[in-house]
Amino acid sequence: MTGKRAAWSAVLLGTLVLTGCGADPEPSRPEELSPASDQEKSDSPSSAREAYAQALERLMSDHILPDGTDRSADFDPMYGNERVDIGKNQFAVADVDGDGTEELVIQYLSTDGAGKRGLVSSWDSEDGLSTAVFANSSLTFYENGAVREDWGHNQGRSGRQWPFFLYRYLPQTDSYEEVGALEAWDIRVCEDDFPRETDTSGSGMVYYIYPAELDASQWDMVEPVDRSVYQIWLDETLQGSPERALTYFPLTEENIRQICQE
């Protein structure tokens, strides 16, 4: 990402609907957030790495995420959080979308499961810092810019297939576009009423593909498909691209200083 304003969030619904062998709570759609330029600004950085160091220092000292979200309550003794370790959070600096510039990736982990976040920030001298926010901290980046966002739970029937959201990267607008969400039914988790006629591959798995245009309230209308159909859907976005290997560092003052020294 360079200077375009792109930010999304998804909030997991807290209700688990138990039917048959159980089903996962349905995450809501990612929604566009306010531009990061609305947040308070410190001294203007002269480089992306300097901007990222400032953002990380602000997170350490003030508990404010790069998108401007105040997470001070996560460390407030009033809520029994006086022992929360800011160093549990992790960050990486790398070109994760293939646009030739480095981004800052943060895994915000100093909270309970529902509050964990994944953030991808970019910077340029004209627009400053822009941040995309994902509702779950586990993000997988691919060489073509695609992103897989794993759900924060796998409490339903998905079993061997962890549920996830999938995004494609749009270089024209330097933004992410949701492709859809994926859930599965693993026969090893629940054999009762398993749709064997759909499992033509004989994998013991069927898949539920939720297109981005569907609201989560409509997901019950989606019929399961065979693994071969799921693989075609996945390949349309990933296009055979391998995963990008990122090196994450704990959020410490020493590691932040290293950003500007490399």
MITIKOL-963112 format. One record per residue (C-alpha): residue number from 1; residue in one letter; x, y, z. Coordinates in Angstrom, 1 decimal, padded with zeros to 4 digits. Layout:
@pos:NUM; code:A; xx:X; yy:Y; zz:Z .
...
//
This chain:
@pos:1; code:M; xx:000.0; yy:000.0; zz:000.0 .
@pos:2; code:T; xx:001.2; yy:003.5; zz:-000.7 .
@pos:3; code:G; xx:-001.0; yy:006.6; zz:000.1 .
@pos:4; code:K; xx:-004.5; yy:005.5; zz:-000.7 .
@pos:5; code:R; xx:-007.0; yy:005.5; zz:002.2 .
@pos:6; code:A; xx:-008.1; yy:001.9; zz:002.7 .
@pos:7; code:A; xx:-009.3; yy:000.4; zz:006.0 .
@pos:8; code:W; xx:-011.6; yy:-002.3; zz:006.9 .
@pos:9; code:S; xx:-012.8; yy:-004.1; zz:010.0 .
@pos:10; code:A; xx:-014.9; yy:-007.1; zz:010.8 .
@pos:11; code:V; xx:-016.5; yy:-007.9; zz:014.1 .
@pos:12; code:L; xx:-017.2; yy:-011.4; zz:015.2 .
@pos:13; code:L; xx:-020.7; yy:-012.0; zz:016.4 .
@pos:14; code:G; xx:-020.7; yy:-013.3; zz:019.9 .
@pos:15; code:T; xx:-023.6; yy:-015.8; zz:019.6 .
@pos:16; code:L; xx:-022.9; yy:-019.4; zz:018.8 .
@pos:17; code:V; xx:-025.9; yy:-021.1; zz:017.1 .
@pos:18; code:L; xx:-025.9; yy:-024.7; zz:018.1 .
@pos:19; code:T; xx:-027.6; yy:-026.9; zz:015.4 .
@pos:20; code:G; xx:-026.8; yy:-030.5; zz:015.0 .
@pos:21; code:C; xx:-023.1; yy:-030.8; zz:015.8 .
@pos:22; code:G; xx:-022.7; yy:-027.1; zz:016.1 .
@pos:23; code:A; xx:-021.9; yy:-024.1; zz:013.9 .
@pos:24; code:D; xx:-019.5; yy:-021.2; zz:014.0 .
@pos:25; code:P; xx:-020.6; yy:-017.7; zz:014.9 .
@pos:26; code:E; xx:-020.9; yy:-015.7; zz:011.8 .
@pos:27; code:P; xx:-018.4; yy:-012.8; zz:011.4 .
@pos:28; code:S; xx:-020.0; yy:-009.6; zz:010.0 .
@pos:29; code:R; xx:-018.7; yy:-007.9; zz:006.8 .
@pos:30; code:P; xx:-015.6; yy:-005.7; zz:006.9 .
@pos:31; code:E; xx:-016.7; yy:-002.1; zz:007.0 .
@pos:32; code:E; xx:-014.8; yy:001.0; zz:005.9 .
@pos:33; code:L; xx:-013.2; yy:003.1; zz:008.7 .
@pos:34; code:S; xx:-012.3; yy:006.7; zz:009.0 .
@pos:35; code:P; xx:-009.0; yy:007.7; zz:007.3 .
@pos:36; code:A; xx:-006.0; yy:007.4; zz:009.5 .
@pos:37; code:S; xx:-005.2; yy:011.1; zz:008.6 .
@pos:38; code:D; xx:-007.9; yy:012.1; zz:011.1 .
@pos:39; code:Q; xx:-005.8; yy:010.9; zz:014.0 .
@pos:40; code:E; xx:-003.5; yy:013.2; zz:015.9 .
@pos:41; code:K; xx:-000.1; yy:013.6; zz:014.3 .
@pos:42; code:S; xx:003.3; yy:013.8; zz:015.8 .
@pos:43; code:D; xx:006.4; yy:015.3; zz:014.2 .
@pos:44; code:S; xx:006.3; yy:014.6; zz:010.5 .
@pos:45; code:P; xx:008.5; yy:011.7; zz:009.6 .
@pos:46; code:S; xx:010.9; yy:011.8; zz:006.7 .
@pos:47; code:S; xx:010.7; yy:008.1; zz:005.7 .
@pos:48; code:A; xx:008.3; yy:005.2; zz:005.9 .
@pos:49; code:R; xx:010.4; yy:003.4; zz:008.5 .
@pos:50; code:E; xx:010.5; yy:006.5; zz:010.7 .
@pos:51; code:A; xx:006.7; yy:006.8; zz:010.4 .
@pos:52; code:Y; xx:006.4; yy:003.2; zz:011.4 .
@pos:53; code:A; xx:008.7; yy:003.6; zz:014.4 .
@pos:54; code:Q; xx:006.6; yy:006.6; zz:015.5 .
@pos:55; code:A; xx:003.4; yy:004.5; zz:015.2 .
@pos:56; code:L; xx:004.9; yy:001.7; zz:017.2 .
@pos:57; code:E; xx:006.2; yy:004.0; zz:019.9 .
@pos:58; code:R; xx:002.7; yy:005.5; zz:020.2 .
@pos:59; code:L; xx:001.3; yy:002.1; zz:020.6 .
@pos:60; code:M; xx:003.8; yy:001.3; zz:023.3 .
@pos:61; code:S; xx:003.4; yy:004.5; zz:025.3 .
@pos:62; code:D; xx:-000.2; yy:005.6; zz:024.7 .
@pos:63; code:H; xx:-001.8; yy:002.2; zz:023.6 .
@pos:64; code:I; xx:-003.2; yy:003.8; zz:020.4 .
@pos:65; code:L; xx:-003.2; yy:001.7; zz:017.3 .
@pos:66; code:P; xx:-002.0; yy:003.2; zz:013.9 .
@pos:67; code:D; xx:-005.7; yy:003.7; zz:012.8 .
@pos:68; code:G; xx:-006.3; yy:005.9; zz:015.9 .
@pos:69; code:T; xx:-008.1; yy:003.3; zz:018.0 .
@pos:70; code:D; xx:-007.5; yy:003.8; zz:021.7 .
@pos:71; code:R; xx:-006.8; yy:000.5; zz:023.4 .
@pos:72; code:S; xx:-005.9; yy:001.9; zz:026.8 .
@pos:73; code:A; xx:-008.7; yy:-000.2; zz:028.5 .
@pos:74; code:D; xx:-006.7; yy:-003.3; zz:027.6 .
@pos:75; code:F; xx:-004.1; yy:-002.2; zz:030.1 .
@pos:76; code:D; xx:-006.3; yy:-000.6; zz:032.7 .
@pos:77; code:P; xx:-006.0; yy:-002.0; zz:036.3 .
@pos:78; code:M; xx:-009.7; yy:-001.1; zz:036.8 .
@pos:79; code:Y; xx:-010.5; yy:-004.1; zz:034.4 .
@pos:80; code:G; xx:-007.9; yy:-006.3; zz:036.0 .
@pos:81; code:N; xx:-005.5; yy:-005.8; zz:033.1 .
@pos:82; code:E; xx:-002.5; yy:-004.3; zz:035.0 .
@pos:83; code:R; xx:-000.4; yy:-007.4; zz:034.1 .
@pos:84; code:V; xx:-001.0; yy:-007.3; zz:030.3 .
@pos:85; code:D; xx:002.3; yy:-007.3; zz:028.5 .
@pos:86; code:I; xx:002.6; yy:-004.8; zz:025.6 .
@pos:87; code:G; xx:005.4; yy:-007.0; zz:024.3 .
@pos:88; code:K; xx:002.9; yy:-009.7; zz:023.4 .
@pos:89; code:N; xx:002.1; yy:-007.7; zz:020.3 .
@pos:90; code:Q; xx:004.2; yy:-008.3; zz:017.2 .
@pos:91; code:F; xx:005.2; yy:-006.4; zz:014.1 .
@pos:92; code:A; xx:006.9; yy:-006.9; zz:010.8 .
@pos:93; code:V; xx:008.1; yy:-004.4; zz:008.1 .
@pos:94; code:A; xx:008.0; yy:-005.8; zz:004.6 .
@pos:95; code:D; xx:006.4; yy:-005.2; zz:001.2 .
@pos:96; code:V; xx:003.3; yy:-007.4; zz:001.6 .
@pos:97; code:D; xx:001.3; yy:-006.3; zz:-001.4 .
@pos:98; code:G; xx:004.1; yy:-006.2; zz:-004.0 .
@pos:99; code:D; xx:003.9; yy:-002.5; zz:-004.8 .
@pos:100; code:G; xx:007.6; yy:-001.9; zz:-004.2 .
@pos:101; code:T; xx:007.2; yy:-000.2; zz:-000.9 .
@pos:102; code:E; xx:007.4; yy:-001.6; zz:002.6 .
@pos:103; code:E; xx:004.3; yy:-001.8; zz:004.9 .
@pos:104; code:L; xx:004.0; yy:-002.1; zz:008.6 .
@pos:105; code:V; xx:002.1; yy:-005.2; zz:009.8 .
@pos:106; code:I; xx:001.0; yy:-005.4; zz:013.4 .
@pos:107; code:Q; xx:-000.5; yy:-008.3; zz:015.2 .
@pos:108; code:Y; xx:-002.3; yy:-006.8; zz:018.2 .
@pos:109; code:L; xx:-002.6; yy:-009.5; zz:020.8 .
@pos:110; code:S; xx:-002.8; yy:-007.7; zz:024.2 .
@pos:111; code:T; xx:-006.5; yy:-008.5; zz:024.7 .
@pos:112; code:D; xx:-009.0; yy:-011.3; zz:024.6 .
@pos:113; code:G; xx:-009.8; yy:-013.2; zz:021.5 .
@pos:114; code:A; xx:-012.5; yy:-010.8; zz:020.2 .
@pos:115; code:G; xx:-010.3; yy:-007.8; zz:020.6 .
@pos:116; code:K; xx:-007.3; yy:-009.0; zz:018.7 .
@pos:117; code:R; xx:-006.6; yy:-007.3; zz:015.4 .
@pos:118; code:G; xx:-004.3; yy:-007.4; zz:012.4 .
@pos:119; code:L; xx:-003.3; yy:-004.1; zz:010.9 .
@pos:120; code:V; xx:-001.4; yy:-003.2; zz:007.7 .
@pos:121; code:S; xx:-000.1; yy:000.4; zz:007.5 .
@pos:122; code:S; xx:001.6; yy:002.2; zz:004.6 .
@pos:123; code:W; xx:003.1; yy:005.7; zz:004.4 .
@pos:124; code:D; xx:004.1; yy:008.3; zz:001.8 .
@pos:125; code:S; xx:005.2; yy:011.9; zz:002.2 .
@pos:126; code:E; xx:002.0; yy:013.3; zz:000.6 .
@pos:127; code:D; xx:-000.7; yy:011.4; zz:002.4 .
@pos:128; code:G; xx:001.0; yy:010.2; zz:005.6 .
@pos:129; code:L; xx:000.0; yy:007.0; zz:007.3 .
@pos:130; code:S; xx:-002.9; yy:004.8; zz:006.0 .
@pos:131; code:T; xx:-004.0; yy:001.8; zz:007.8 .
@pos:132; code:A; xx:-006.2; yy:-001.3; zz:007.0 .
@pos:133; code:V; xx:-007.7; yy:-003.0; zz:010.0 .
@pos:134; code:F; xx:-008.7; yy:-006.7; zz:010.0 .
@pos:135; code:A; xx:-010.8; yy:-008.1; zz:012.8 .
@pos:136; code:N; xx:-008.5; yy:-011.1; zz:013.4 .
@pos:137; code:S; xx:-004.8; yy:-011.0; zz:014.0 .
@pos:138; code:S; xx:-003.8; yy:-014.1; zz:011.9 .
@pos:139; code:L; xx:-003.1; yy:-012.8; zz:008.4 .
@pos:140; code:T; xx:-001.4; yy:-014.7; zz:005.6 .
@pos:141; code:F; xx:000.0; yy:-012.7; zz:002.7 .
@pos:142; code:Y; xx:000.6; yy:-014.0; zz:-000.8 .
@pos:143; code:E; xx:003.0; yy:-012.9; zz:-003.5 .
@pos:144; code:N; xx:000.3; yy:-011.4; zz:-005.7 .
@pos:145; code:G; xx:-001.0; yy:-009.2; zz:-002.8 .
@pos:146; code:A; xx:-003.9; yy:-011.4; zz:-001.7 .
@pos:147; code:V; xx:-004.6; yy:-011.7; zz:002.0 .
@pos:148; code:R; xx:-006.2; yy:-014.6; zz:004.0 .
@pos:149; code:E; xx:-007.7; yy:-013.6; zz:007.3 .
@pos:150; code:D; xx:-008.3; yy:-016.6; zz:009.6 .
@pos:151; code:W; xx:-011.3; yy:-016.3; zz:011.9 .
@pos:152; code:G; xx:-010.4; yy:-016.1; zz:015.5 .
@pos:153; code:H; xx:-012.2; yy:-019.4; zz:016.3 .
@pos:154; code:N; xx:-013.1; yy:-022.8; zz:014.8 .
@pos:155; code:Q; xx:-015.9; yy:-023.9; zz:017.1 .
@pos:156; code:G; xx:-018.2; yy:-025.4; zz:014.5 .
@pos:157; code:R; xx:-017.9; yy:-028.2; zz:012.1 .
@pos:158; code:S; xx:-015.0; yy:-026.9; zz:010.0 .
@pos:159; code:G; xx:-012.5; yy:-029.2; zz:011.7 .
@pos:160; code:R; xx:-009.5; yy:-029.6; zz:009.5 .
@pos:161; code:Q; xx:-010.4; yy:-026.5; zz:007.5 .
@pos:162; code:W; xx:-010.0; yy:-023.3; zz:009.5 .
@pos:163; code:P; xx:-012.6; yy:-020.7; zz:008.4 .
@pos:164; code:F; xx:-011.3; yy:-017.5; zz:006.8 .
@pos:165; code:F; xx:-012.0; yy:-014.4; zz:004.9 .
@pos:166; code:L; xx:-010.2; yy:-013.9; zz:001.5 .
@pos:167; code:Y; xx:-009.1; yy:-010.5; zz:000.0 .
@pos:168; code:R; xx:-007.6; yy:-009.6; zz:-003.3 .
@pos:169; code:Y; xx:-005.2; yy:-006.7; zz:-003.7 .
@pos:170; code:L; xx:-006.2; yy:-003.9; zz:-006.2 .
@pos:171; code:P; xx:-003.0; yy:-002.2; zz:-007.3 .
@pos:172; code:Q; xx:-005.0; yy:000.5; zz:-009.2 .
@pos:173; code:T; xx:-006.5; yy:001.8; zz:-006.0 .
@pos:174; code:D; xx:-003.9; yy:000.4; zz:-003.6 .
@pos:175; code:S; xx:-006.6; yy:-001.3; zz:-001.6 .
@pos:176; code:Y; xx:-008.0; yy:-004.6; zz:-000.6 .
@pos:177; code:E; xx:-011.3; yy:-006.0; zz:-001.8 .
@pos:178; code:E; xx:-013.1; yy:-008.8; zz:000.0 .
@pos:179; code:V; xx:-013.6; yy:-011.9; zz:-002.2 .
@pos:180; code:G; xx:-015.7; yy:-013.8; zz:000.4 .
@pos:181; code:A; xx:-015.5; yy:-016.1; zz:003.3 .
@pos:182; code:L; xx:-015.0; yy:-019.9; zz:003.6 .
@pos:183; code:E; xx:-016.4; yy:-022.4; zz:006.1 .
@pos:184; code:A; xx:-016.5; yy:-026.2; zz:006.0 .
@pos:185; code:W; xx:-018.1; yy:-029.3; zz:007.3 .
@pos:186; code:D; xx:-015.7; yy:-032.0; zz:008.3 .
@pos:187; code:I; xx:-017.2; yy:-035.4; zz:008.6 .
@pos:188; code:R; xx:-014.8; yy:-036.2; zz:011.4 .
@pos:189; code:V; xx:-016.4; yy:-033.5; zz:013.5 .
@pos:190; code:C; xx:-020.0; yy:-034.4; zz:012.7 .
@pos:191; code:E; xx:-021.1; yy:-037.4; zz:010.6 .
@pos:192; code:D; xx:-024.8; yy:-037.0; zz:011.2 .
@pos:193; code:D; xx:-026.5; yy:-035.8; zz:008.0 .
@pos:194; code:F; xx:-023.2; yy:-035.2; zz:006.3 .
@pos:195; code:P; xx:-024.0; yy:-034.5; zz:002.6 .
@pos:196; code:R; xx:-022.0; yy:-037.4; zz:001.1 .
@pos:197; code:E; xx:-023.6; yy:-036.8; zz:-002.3 .
@pos:198; code:T; xx:-021.9; yy:-033.4; zz:-002.5 .
@pos:199; code:D; xx:-018.5; yy:-034.8; zz:-001.4 .
@pos:200; code:T; xx:-017.7; yy:-036.2; zz:-004.9 .
@pos:201; code:S; xx:-014.0; yy:-036.0; zz:-004.2 .
@pos:202; code:G; xx:-014.4; yy:-038.3; zz:-001.2 .
@pos:203; code:S; xx:-012.4; yy:-036.0; zz:001.0 .
@pos:204; code:G; xx:-014.8; yy:-036.2; zz:004.0 .
@pos:205; code:M; xx:-015.1; yy:-032.4; zz:003.6 .
@pos:206; code:V; xx:-017.7; yy:-030.1; zz:002.0 .
@pos:207; code:Y; xx:-017.3; yy:-026.3; zz:001.8 .
@pos:208; code:Y; xx:-019.5; yy:-023.3; zz:002.2 .
@pos:209; code:I; xx:-018.4; yy:-020.3; zz:000.1 .
@pos:210; code:Y; xx:-019.9; yy:-017.0; zz:001.1 .
@pos:211; code:P; xx:-019.5; yy:-014.4; zz:-001.6 .
@pos:212; code:A; xx:-018.7; yy:-010.9; zz:-000.4 .
@pos:213; code:E; xx:-022.0; yy:-009.5; zz:-001.7 .
@pos:214; code:L; xx:-023.9; yy:-011.7; zz:000.7 .
@pos:215; code:D; xx:-024.7; yy:-010.4; zz:004.2 .
@pos:216; code:A; xx:-023.9; yy:-012.8; zz:007.0 .
@pos:217; code:S; xx:-027.6; yy:-013.2; zz:007.7 .
@pos:218; code:Q; xx:-027.9; yy:-014.8; zz:004.2 .
@pos:219; code:W; xx:-025.2; yy:-017.4; zz:004.7 .
@pos:220; code:D; xx:-027.7; yy:-020.1; zz:005.7 .
@pos:221; code:M; xx:-029.0; yy:-020.0; zz:002.1 .
@pos:222; code:V; xx:-025.6; yy:-021.1; zz:000.8 .
@pos:223; code:E; xx:-025.3; yy:-024.8; zz:-000.3 .
@pos:224; code:P; xx:-022.2; yy:-026.8; zz:000.3 .
@pos:225; code:V; xx:-019.8; yy:-027.7; zz:-002.5 .
@pos:226; code:D; xx:-017.1; yy:-030.3; zz:-003.2 .
@pos:227; code:R; xx:-013.4; yy:-029.7; zz:-002.5 .
@pos:228; code:S; xx:-012.8; yy:-029.3; zz:-006.3 .
@pos:229; code:V; xx:-015.2; yy:-026.3; zz:-006.5 .
@pos:230; code:Y; xx:-013.6; yy:-024.7; zz:-003.4 .
@pos:231; code:Q; xx:-010.1; yy:-025.1; zz:-005.0 .
@pos:232; code:I; xx:-011.3; yy:-023.4; zz:-008.2 .
@pos:233; code:W; xx:-012.7; yy:-020.5; zz:-006.1 .
@pos:234; code:L; xx:-009.4; yy:-020.2; zz:-004.1 .
@pos:235; code:D; xx:-007.2; yy:-020.4; zz:-007.2 .
@pos:236; code:E; xx:-009.1; yy:-017.5; zz:-008.9 .
@pos:237; code:T; xx:-007.7; yy:-015.2; zz:-006.2 .
@pos:238; code:L; xx:-004.4; yy:-016.7; zz:-005.3 .
@pos:239; code:Q; xx:-003.5; yy:-017.7; zz:-008.9 .
@pos:240; code:G; xx:-000.9; yy:-020.1; zz:-007.7 .
@pos:241; code:S; xx:000.9; yy:-017.4; zz:-005.7 .
@pos:242; code:P; xx:003.1; yy:-018.7; zz:-002.8 .
@pos:243; code:E; xx:002.8; yy:-017.3; zz:000.7 .
@pos:244; code:R; xx:005.1; yy:-014.4; zz:001.7 .
@pos:245; code:A; xx:007.3; yy:-015.3; zz:004.7 .
@pos:246; code:L; xx:007.3; yy:-012.5; zz:007.3 .
@pos:247; code:T; xx:009.6; yy:-012.2; zz:010.3 .
@pos:248; code:Y; xx:007.7; yy:-010.8; zz:013.3 .
@pos:249; code:F; xx:009.3; yy:-009.1; zz:016.2 .
@pos:250; code:P; xx:008.0; yy:-008.5; zz:019.7 .
@pos:251; code:L; xx:006.9; yy:-004.9; zz:020.4 .
@pos:252; code:T; xx:009.9; yy:-003.6; zz:022.4 .
@pos:253; code:E; xx:011.8; yy:-000.4; zz:022.4 .
@pos:254; code:E; xx:014.9; yy:-002.2; zz:021.1 .
@pos:255; code:N; xx:013.1; yy:-003.7; zz:018.2 .
@pos:256; code:I; xx:011.5; yy:-000.4; zz:017.3 .
@pos:257; code:R; xx:014.9; yy:001.3; zz:017.2 .
@pos:258; code:Q; xx:016.1; yy:-001.4; zz:014.9 .
@pos:259; code:I; xx:013.6; yy:-000.3; zz:012.2 .
@pos:260; code:C; xx:015.4; yy:002.9; zz:011.5 .
@pos:261; code:Q; xx:018.9; yy:001.3; zz:011.7 .
@pos:262; code:E; xx:018.4; yy:-001.2; zz:009.0 .
//
